[in-house]
């Protein structure tokens, strides 16, 4: 039988079985720990061979390349399962033919077979397809043809390097991996089913068979939109690429210094590492990570990748924690493997199982542990977690954070770097041994900042370019913020880039963090101005301390005002606020930049921005102003209440007293001997007139407010203020007149004392004096106030005859802000230092109180 004849027969069987009730390969079991193939079982990628002396007998079919060399005394294990099935040891080939049966019908045998698999990888799928072809009588020599042999190269490249020849979107291995993994859901479905391995294998076999029948190159798959499997594979591969790109923001990206494979001493290579948590299985994530020249900081792709899969169904399967490298980089993870094994022994505390030790290259035969970390046959390019023990316990006692910390501890770029402590004398020390200068303000519960100074040793083995790496800069920032100087810095301690900033300065650079600053002299052309930088650091710190004191004092004043207790005199509180404002101003002048060097001043500005010094001082000034306004407003309201009492109650008694004195002869009558009438008649008249005037004033105000409300409802103009406000304005005017009358016109009315208090104009200027006349006149049935504003660079007057200028002022009435709009009615013309009205037809005077 020719290979194409087999493909046609197998494709027809797949199509027939797909339309039948029983799906093909319905008897599929996912058992990565299976060791022995029973009769009518095919183990693909799983199963143990044992040794020549202690062989594992397989009544069924075991297609596993791992451990084959030791069992059959051949030179080395085949690189892939596909190579194994095409060139098996003669003894194994004979067993396969005897167990399969001579001239056995393919369809009948496939209906009897049960697959025991680990996954649905391209190597497993192609190996099963080629093995079935050989069992069906296809000569092994036919697989040496170029159109078939290139499939072996594609599988070998995928399995050994995790790579494809060119574009992943035209590579069969990448398309097949995305297609298969779409059936591996991360969570149980409503029906409680686990991974759909049957569906994954059915689609994978159909897709691969179709490409082989059409003689399509595995690394140059064209667009086959008429093929449903291709449409799904192409869409799924694009989706996996999107998932990888989205995962970058939630993953840990580090730069590591990893030794290259080879004899000691080994050279180190700087590489990017990508460590992520995978909730939905992906078969192409490593491919996109290794080819990513955009998001990897060194623009060479991620050479190291670590994946943690928290799915409880694969816990202990060996795939829950995996670290791998791009073999093309020439590095390995041997040092990490040794560290992980050391940690395992430490966690097991001499209780680590050793029965039936798993044979790996790192341990001599008969030694080692039941489930060690996988060493990839001694290549250390793929490290996988120990599998579950025979008694059901997990083979590893390490968590994913332990693995990540071990990776950073072993391959940190600064692990062997030694520097000079620029702030303290002494020999070169490690980075973590550099002492911090601690600046505290007001004890431990106040402000604490740290300052570090370092100087690179130019004769070190590592290049100064290390300091440009994001991971090294994060490590230096962690030296500032760490709580315990005795503890080693782990990956969890590395701050994210947003938590610090890097500033180049003459002779080096500075790391600015919320907890302090680190300056580094990296021996450029200029020397680092360490003393000037230290002085600016201390000046900014003193400003922060002053701000902390002022903030606490303001908090105490606010608490005092809101406590309900009898407040202190207003003058005393305003004096305290003036003192606090003076402290802020003094701190700004006292601790202003003291260096003329541009880089030092840039350092000062960046530090103030990082610590929000400017915003802090500005906010404190605002709080002082707000408290001053609140106190002055309260004082104004007290004055207004007193004025109201004097005006509305005291004035009637004054008028009554005057009338009583004037009419007393008439009230008493003819001059008679002293008697009761001389007392009670003037008294009754005095009280009666006073009460009558009080009542008339209140009734008049109430009626006017009621009529104003009705007029407003009738007009319906939204821009006019509520009628009650106009009532209060009239009451203010009346109060003003009465106050002038009572005090003998001796007090000039000031806007800052009146109930109508004028606020700041542009430029923070206040009107020192505001005189206004109030009258009412009608323009389109609307009420307006005519008033005169003085002492504002000129005298502006608004009346029915014309308007001198247009100005918008802010007025505070009962703690509500309104705008007084002095609008142009007829236009103005400036002549001879005065104003002359210029008539404009069709325009009218529009001066009123408009609510903001």
PyMOL commands that set and color helices and strands:
alter all, ss='L'
color gray80, all
select helices_A, chain A and resi 3-19+68-72+81-86+90-100+106-112+122-135+140-144+146-161+168-170+172-181+197-213+228-250+285-291+312-314+327-329+334-348+400-411+431-433+464-468+470-481+491-493+497-499+530-562+570-590+598-611+613-668+677-715+723-742
alter helices_A, ss='H'
color red, helices_A
select strands_A, chain A and resi 28-30+41-44+61-63+114-117+252-259+268-277+302-308+321-325+382-384+418-421+429-430+437-441+447-456+500-505+508-513+516-521+757-758+778-779+782-783+788-789+796-799+802-803+807-813+816-822+828-831+834-837+847-851
alter strands_A, ss='S'
color yellow, strands_A
deselect
rebuild
show_as cartoon
